[in-house]
Amino acid sequence: MKDSTAIILHDPVSCAARHALWWMVAANLVGLWLSLLLVFPEIGALTGELTYGRWVPLHLNWHLYGWTALGLVGLLFEFFPQTRQFFSRSAQLGVWLWSACLVFGAIDWLSGRTSGKIFLDWSGWMRVCFPLVILYLWAILFRSWYAHQRSLFLAVFLVPLFGVCFGLYFASDPQVYPPVDRSSGGPSGASLLNSTLFVVLLLLILGGKLAKNTRGSKSDIIIWVLFGLNLILGVFASQLPNDHHHPGQITCLATLLVWPLLIAVYFKNRTWPYKGVLWSRAMLVWLMILCLHGVISFLPGILDQVKFTNALVGHSHLAMAGFTTSFVIFLLQQILSPHESHVFEDRSAYWRWHLAAFTYLVLMTGVGIFEIIDLSFTVDGGWIKKSLYLGRFVVGIPMFLISLYWWKRLNDQVLKS
């Protein structure tokens, strides 16, 4: 019993999963505080200079770089299995260094030191340290590949990963900014298409690397060909005017609507290491809602109304609390040991999470509609605004408690093994 516990405690995949869940808990707790500040702004005086704007980067970055990214780091350890054997301690050190960057980054953000760019708030010495940690983890992956595997697929996989640390440093420069649709102040259809296709690529790689194709090799070829054509279309769309009124931008973005169905077919043809289907179904449903919601929100006459309203806040939580969370949990179930994966199969927690996420979307869409009708609603919405904001705080409570429940169960499961 002690030997098996030691193995799990030294498994970098399990370590990455526990750290990822911890940052989900921390990000949700900060989210609760932010939602409470919107209901009772006067309590902000309790934290002095730690204002709403200084807490926001913690909520956003801990979800992106903690919960989401560390789940993907666990996937990389699974792709390079030697990191779970000969280099497990080095890989675990990388996870701890990653979490340390999130701690010191939070100190910077709470102190007001930031690049001013959403999700790219790294500045000063942390703008150097965090990419160096990514480079350290890349070196472990490369060492694992060079010493034991040397497969062509993983070699191709390592090349773009090498550029991530440099890309992050470059993108965090306040002087560097992506193309912006000047008519809306938001991203172009092409940038939305290409960023979503990256998620589609992750899903395709996940299915191709972790699961066995049992009955659909021809459909796989068709899906990969369609993905390649969609990428070419994305490059073409990048050359079009950055205007959400342009028919080409709208048409290119609308091609995303086929991918929930194609991914569903792709997944159905596979036998997965973990047979549970709860989170794969949730992931596909949220992906369908996300794509449909995103395309509709981008349309002329709609984007002009919903931009910079809480309707877009609802969309971002649809992406993170709905699709991304379902995706990361589904991913973790495939790479963790069976008894660890079973932690996420509690149906009560599953349904409460999705009900809370959907309610959050409805509430923020409601606030957005009131803001569209009357722009002064943002400042002087009276009891209606306070009630909707209070509802957001209330649905955030079970989301925080459920994430805490998952983190505690996973840690308890490791210690009981």
HUSUL-V945362 format. One record per helix or strand of 2 or more residues. SS is the DSSP state (a for helix, b for strand). FROM is the first residue (numbers start at 1). LEN is the number of residues. If there is no record, write none. Layout:
SS;FROM;LEN + SS;FROM;LEN
This chain:
a;2;8 + a;12;28 + a;41;7 + a;52;28 + a;81;4 + a;88;23 + a;126;24 + a;152;20 + a;189;22 + b;212;2 + a;217;22 + a;247;22 + b;270;2 + a;278;21 + a;303;4 + a;310;26 + a;338;8 + a;347;27 + a;375;4 + a;382;35
